[in-house]
Amino acid sequence: MSDFFSTLLDELPQVGSGLWVTVQATVLGSLLALLLSFALGLAAGSGLLLVRGFSRIVVEFFRGTSLYIQLFWLYYAMPQLTGYELTPLLCGVVAFGLNYGAYGSEIVRGAINSVPRAQYEAAVALNMTPLHRMRKVILPQAWVQMIPSFTNLLIQLLKCTPLLWLISAADFMTTIEHIRSLTGETLTAYLLLLAVYFVLAYALTLLMNLLERSAKRRLGLHTGARGLLKTRTAEAVATAGGAR
Amino acid sequence: MNTFDRSAAGEALPLLLEGFRVTLLATVLGTLLAAVLGLAIAVANRAPSRFVTVPVKAVMEFVRATPLLVQLVGAAALFTSVEPLTIGIVVLGVHYATYTSEVYRAGIDGVPKGQWEACRALSLTPRRTWQAVILPQAVRNVLPALGNYAISMFKETPFLAVITVHEMVFEARSYGADHFAYTEVFTLAGLVFLVASYPTSLLMRKLEKRLGH
């Protein structure tokens, strides 16, 4: 036990940088996913069949082919095929972003559809431009509904980051694995890994709860402070639009 | 730089399909375990005593918020004498049970309160209440959502390759490493996943509509 923690202290700089890689992959991956969610989700509601169809195909492709295959494809197959190589971290960010962006687009689509029809009609009656209508009326209301689902997706994404270990990015799991192999303290190592991921997940949930509260406030809906501490990692039953 | 080599793809395909059998086996058994265990957790969560519900909830939150890969690798390193496939199925099943229990919870919440009261009025035992009245109504509504979790578990089985279960991605990686044909094997493996999961998710959506969701 003490052996493990003394080695951990010795290797603290590496552990720190490993944790930083994991955080980077999570943050950058989810930013890319957020961007794609909105792009694909808004395209799915477009009046043009071509745009709608394109979004549908991209979404089904990335949801259907499994994240692991996509990650390995980017890491192993793409350099062979194109001669262009991404760093492991970048591979992770791109794969996480594309995969979770596809799932996120369903969230965006569902939330926009759930804004009452009368809100659209009122905005049209007030002679708002489509852009103005989206920005001032529809999105603020849809955004509140998106946040809980986005929280789930964010936690899912965080839980996938140990995959970086497999494509030899020096992430947090890699560094702890290294210390484990040095000391042979299997149980301690994995319990520590699980605990740290749990803390990260909980911190992200708290952050998203704050975001949800401020979004609700802006709509004039008030929420109690107790809701801030709630974990919300379970998904709702109504998995709108099929499998996640 | 090379291009897609069709002969390598043709050679790898039987191997991949062989691995696909293991993938399917793990998915089916893992889903069954998740379905049963999830129900048990959901019922335990409704126990009248806090000494039951609080620990169950805490363990559930922990398992749900931590990475599957770490759980798998950890379990495989701790139980070296158990077969990797068994470990994989158990870990997948337990991990997903924490999700399916939430599905059951919603299903159980969806049973009208009057049903509980009627059971009490008829002085049914708790066991009879669950067995004869609540669960038959709850489980029916829950089936499509369970199907969705089965699909997502299917797409997570590649994790099992890490603990040396010979499923599809394991076969793909070893063939790719031997013949330096990663492009072919991973493209094929992705296509197999797409071909298997997309029709299933369409089917699930249809089922969901039919059951009135």
Interface residues (C-beta under 8 A of the other chain):
Chain A: E60 F61 R63 G64 T65 S66 L67 Y68 I69 Q70 F72 W73 Y76 A77 Q80 L81 T82 G83 I155 L158 K159 C160 T161 P162 L163 W165 L166 M173 R180 T186 L187 Y190 L193 L194 Y197 F198 A201 Y202 T231 T233 A234 E235 A236 V237 A238 T239 G241 G242 A243 R244
Chain B: M1 N2 T3 F4 E61 F62 R64 A65 T66 P67 L68 L69 V70 Q71 V73 G74 A77 L78 T98 Y99 E102 V103 A106 G107 V142 A145 G147 N148 I151 S152 K155 E156 P158 F159 V162 V169 A172 R173 G176 F180 Y182 T183 F186 T187 A189 G190 L191 F193 L194 S197 Y198 T200 S201 L202 M204 R205 E208 H213
